[in-house]
Amino acid sequence: MTATTIAGGCQVRIALCQIVSGPEPQANLDLVADGIRRAAEAGAELAVFPEATMACFGVKLGPLAEPLDGPWATGVRRLAEQAGIAVVAGMFTPTDDGRVTNTLLVTGRGTDTHYDKVHLYDAFGFSESRTVAPGDKPLTVDLGGMRIGVATCYDIRFPGLYTTLAEQGASVIVTPASWGAGEGKREQWELLVRARALDSTAWVLGCGQADPLSIGRQPSGKAPTGIGYSTVATPLGRIHDQLDAEPGVLITDVDPVEVEQVRGSLPVLSNRRF
């Protein structure tokens, strides 16, 4: 599905690459290669992959974790460089206390940095903090004249992070996720993407793992392995475009001029008292 072009100023084309990652990092790197190829062919400047792209939840992450200069991240960097686009992809890096860090690698087009998930998913019967150590710093990067903030999955339930990213100049906030399934969870996901767009008066692009059932794979226990429905919300909280449950690539054009216009008429960031 391809989003319609928004009238306005200098647009940035972004691809949301909704995949079902498995337990093998190399096989998942092949999925990244395919998504980057499709994104580049569509003229995207940025390809966004879900949380846990490197390896799905529901497996032991410690033995799979690699440093940011390890073979998996190096492979993503090589693919981004070859395609000439920026890439955001979820991976796991080792820590000193035996846990891992839930990391977003951000690379390509002169950028090479990372974000460690701040808010850990200790909810709905799952305890991410048992095996994952939290990060403590927000991240924004510049791409094509646009500042982009990043957040990860459960972060979307915490509006303060999104307003902080907006205050740091982000007009687009990408949110890779591996959303847990369950009653009402799709509705919550869509509502939260739209609400955070309104809170920050920014474009919010949520890129989720596709539903494993859509490719005939049974989810693993209580692990959040994805529901699909990657969603793009405008700065006024409207759903601009969306995928279904199965894997796919969503191409969307976002316009920073629209953010400036909305913030001029709805200055919630400057009107805040607390």
C-alpha positions as CSV (number, residue, x, y, z in Angstrom):
1,M,0.0,0.0,0.0
2,T,1.4,3.4,-0.9
3,A,0.5,6.6,0.9
4,T,-0.8,9.6,-1.0
5,T,1.6,12.5,-1.4
6,I,1.0,15.5,0.9
7,A,0.9,18.9,-0.6
8,G,3.5,21.2,0.9
9,G,7.2,21.7,1.1
10,C,10.2,19.5,1.1
11,Q,8.9,15.9,1.7
12,V,10.9,12.9,3.0
13,R,9.9,9.5,1.7
14,I,10.0,6.8,4.4
15,A,9.4,3.0,4.1
16,L,8.0,1.0,7.0
17,C,9.2,-2.5,6.5
18,Q,6.8,-4.8,8.4
19,I,8.3,-8.3,8.7
20,V,8.1,-11.4,10.9
21,S,11.5,-12.0,12.3
22,G,12.6,-15.4,13.5
23,P,15.2,-16.6,16.0
24,E,18.1,-16.7,13.4
25,P,19.9,-13.3,13.0
26,Q,21.3,-14.2,9.5
27,A,17.8,-15.2,8.2
28,N,16.5,-11.9,9.6
29,L,19.3,-10.0,7.9
30,D,18.0,-11.4,4.6
31,L,14.6,-9.9,5.4
32,V,16.3,-6.6,6.0
33,A,18.1,-6.8,2.7
34,D,14.8,-7.4,0.9
35,G,13.1,-4.5,2.7
36,I,15.9,-2.1,2.0
37,R,15.9,-3.1,-1.7
38,R,12.2,-2.5,-1.9
39,A,12.5,0.8,0.0
40,A,15.3,2.0,-2.3
41,E,13.4,1.1,-5.5
42,A,10.5,3.2,-4.2
43,G,12.8,6.2,-3.7
44,A,12.7,6.1,0.1
45,E,15.4,8.0,2.1
46,L,14.7,6.0,5.2
47,A,13.8,2.4,5.8
48,V,12.3,1.5,9.2
49,F,12.2,-2.0,10.5
50,P,10.5,-3.3,13.7
51,E,11.8,-3.8,17.2
52,A,13.5,-7.2,17.5
53,T,14.4,-7.4,13.8
54,M,17.6,-9.1,14.7
55,A,15.9,-11.9,16.6
56,C,12.3,-12.3,17.7
57,F,11.1,-12.3,21.3
58,G,10.4,-15.7,22.9
59,V,14.0,-17.0,22.5
60,K,17.0,-16.6,24.7
61,L,18.4,-13.2,23.7
62,G,21.7,-13.3,25.6
63,P,23.4,-15.8,23.3
64,L,22.2,-13.9,20.2
65,A,23.2,-10.4,21.3
66,E,26.0,-8.7,19.5
67,P,27.9,-5.5,19.9
68,L,27.3,-2.5,17.6
69,D,30.4,-3.4,15.7
70,G,29.4,-7.1,15.4
71,P,28.6,-8.9,12.2
72,W,24.8,-8.3,12.3
73,A,25.0,-4.5,12.7
74,T,27.9,-4.4,10.2
75,G,25.7,-6.2,7.7
76,V,22.9,-3.7,8.1
77,R,25.4,-0.8,7.6
78,R,26.7,-2.4,4.5
79,L,23.2,-2.8,3.1
80,A,22.3,0.8,3.9
81,E,25.4,2.1,2.3
82,Q,24.9,0.0,-0.9
83,A,21.4,1.2,-1.2
84,G,22.2,4.8,-0.3
85,I,19.5,5.2,2.3
86,A,19.2,5.4,6.1
87,V,18.0,2.5,8.1
88,V,16.5,2.0,11.5
89,A,16.4,-1.6,12.8
90,G,15.9,-3.3,16.1
91,M,18.7,-5.5,17.6
92,F,20.0,-6.7,20.9
93,T,23.4,-5.7,22.4
94,P,25.1,-7.3,25.4
95,T,25.5,-5.6,28.8
96,D,27.9,-6.1,31.7
97,D,25.2,-7.5,34.0
98,G,24.3,-10.4,31.8
99,R,21.2,-8.9,30.3
100,V,20.9,-7.3,26.9
101,T,19.9,-3.9,25.6
102,N,16.9,-3.5,23.3
103,T,18.7,-1.3,20.8
104,L,17.7,0.6,17.6
105,L,20.5,0.8,15.2
106,V,20.3,4.0,13.1
107,T,22.7,4.0,10.2
108,G,23.3,5.3,6.7
109,R,23.5,8.6,4.9
110,G,26.3,9.8,7.1
111,T,24.6,8.7,10.4
112,D,25.7,5.9,12.6
113,T,24.2,5.9,16.1
114,H,21.8,4.0,18.3
115,Y,18.9,4.3,20.8
116,D,18.5,2.0,23.8
117,K,14.8,1.4,24.8
118,V,14.0,3.4,27.9
119,H,10.7,2.0,29.0
120,L,10.7,-1.8,29.4
121,Y,7.7,-3.9,28.8
122,D,6.8,-5.2,32.3
123,A,3.1,-5.5,31.6
124,F,0.4,-7.9,30.5
125,G,2.3,-10.9,32.1
126,F,5.6,-10.2,30.3
127,S,8.7,-9.0,32.2
128,E,11.2,-7.5,29.7
129,S,13.4,-6.1,32.5
130,R,14.3,-9.6,33.6
131,T,16.5,-10.0,30.5
132,V,16.8,-6.5,29.2
133,A,18.5,-3.4,30.7
134,P,17.0,0.0,30.1
135,G,18.5,2.9,28.3
136,D,18.3,6.5,29.6
137,K,18.7,8.9,26.7
138,P,16.4,10.1,24.0
139,L,17.7,10.3,20.4
140,T,17.1,12.5,17.4
141,V,18.9,12.5,14.1
142,D,18.8,14.8,11.0
143,L,17.8,13.4,7.6
144,G,17.2,15.4,4.5
145,G,16.7,18.6,6.4
146,M,14.2,16.9,8.8
147,R,14.9,16.0,12.4
148,I,13.7,12.5,13.3
149,G,13.2,11.2,16.8
150,V,13.1,7.5,17.6
151,A,11.3,5.4,20.3
152,T,10.6,1.7,20.8
153,C,7.3,-0.1,21.3
154,Y,6.3,0.3,25.0
155,D,7.8,3.8,24.9
156,I,4.6,4.8,23.1
157,R,2.6,4.6,26.3
158,F,4.7,7.5,27.8
159,P,3.9,10.8,26.2
160,G,6.7,12.6,28.0
161,L,9.3,11.0,25.7
162,Y,7.5,12.1,22.6
163,T,7.1,15.7,23.8
164,T,10.8,15.7,24.7
165,L,11.7,14.5,21.2
166,A,9.5,17.3,19.8
167,E,11.1,19.9,22.0
168,Q,14.5,18.7,20.7
169,G,13.2,19.5,17.2
170,A,11.8,16.3,15.9
171,S,9.0,16.7,13.4
172,V,8.9,12.9,12.7
173,I,9.1,10.2,15.4
174,V,9.5,6.6,14.2
175,T,8.5,3.9,16.6
176,P,9.6,0.3,15.8
177,A,7.6,-2.2,17.8
178,S,6.9,-5.8,18.4
179,W,3.4,-5.3,19.8
180,G,1.9,-7.9,22.1
181,A,-1.3,-9.6,20.9
182,G,-4.5,-9.8,23.0
183,E,-7.9,-8.4,23.4
184,G,-8.1,-4.7,22.5
185,K,-4.4,-4.5,21.7
186,R,-4.8,-3.4,18.1
187,E,-7.1,-0.6,19.2
188,Q,-4.6,0.5,21.9
189,W,-1.8,0.5,19.3
190,E,-3.7,2.7,16.8
191,L,-5.0,5.0,19.6
192,L,-1.5,5.4,21.0
193,V,0.1,6.2,17.7
194,R,-2.5,8.9,17.1
195,A,-2.3,10.2,20.6
196,R,1.4,10.6,20.6
197,A,1.2,12.4,17.3
198,L,-1.2,14.9,18.9
199,D,0.9,15.2,22.0
200,S,4.0,16.1,20.0
201,T,2.3,17.7,17.0
202,A,4.6,15.5,14.9
203,W,4.3,12.7,12.4
204,V,4.4,9.4,14.2
205,L,5.3,6.3,12.2
206,G,4.8,3.1,14.1
207,C,6.5,0.1,12.4
208,G,5.4,-3.2,13.9
209,Q,6.3,-6.8,13.5
210,A,3.7,-8.5,11.3
211,D,1.4,-11.1,12.9
212,P,3.3,-14.5,12.9
213,L,-0.1,-16.2,12.3
214,S,-0.3,-14.4,9.0
215,I,2.5,-16.6,7.7
216,G,1.4,-19.7,9.6
217,R,3.8,-19.4,12.5
218,Q,2.6,-19.9,16.0
219,P,3.6,-17.2,18.5
220,S,5.8,-18.2,21.4
221,G,4.0,-18.1,24.8
222,K,3.5,-14.6,26.2
223,A,6.3,-13.1,24.2
224,P,5.2,-10.0,22.2
225,T,5.8,-11.1,18.7
226,G,3.7,-8.6,16.7
227,I,0.2,-7.9,15.4
228,G,1.1,-5.9,12.3
229,Y,-0.9,-2.8,11.5
230,S,2.1,-0.4,11.0
231,T,0.5,3.0,11.2
232,V,1.3,6.5,10.0
233,A,-0.4,9.4,12.0
234,T,-0.4,13.0,11.0
235,P,0.5,15.8,13.4
236,L,-3.3,16.2,14.0
237,G,-3.6,12.5,14.9
238,R,-5.3,11.3,11.7
239,I,-4.4,7.9,10.3
240,H,-2.6,8.8,7.1
241,D,-2.0,5.2,6.0
242,Q,-1.7,1.7,7.5
243,L,-0.8,-1.9,6.7
244,D,-2.7,-5.0,7.6
245,A,-1.5,-7.9,9.7
246,E,0.7,-9.6,7.2
247,P,4.3,-8.6,6.1
248,G,4.5,-5.7,3.7
249,V,6.3,-2.4,2.9
250,L,4.4,0.8,3.4
251,I,5.8,3.9,1.5
252,T,4.8,7.2,2.8
253,D,5.8,10.9,2.2
254,V,5.9,13.2,5.2
255,D,6.1,16.9,5.1
256,P,7.8,19.1,7.8
257,V,5.9,22.1,6.6
258,E,2.7,20.5,7.8
259,V,4.3,20.1,11.3
260,E,5.2,23.8,11.3
261,Q,1.6,24.7,10.3
262,V,0.0,22.5,13.0
263,R,2.4,23.8,15.7
264,G,1.5,27.4,14.7
265,S,-2.3,26.7,15.1
266,L,-2.1,24.2,17.9
267,P,0.9,25.2,20.1
268,V,0.5,22.6,22.8
269,L,4.3,22.3,23.3
270,S,4.6,26.0,24.2
271,N,1.3,26.1,26.1
272,R,2.3,23.3,28.5
273,R,2.5,24.2,32.1
274,F,3.8,20.9,33.5
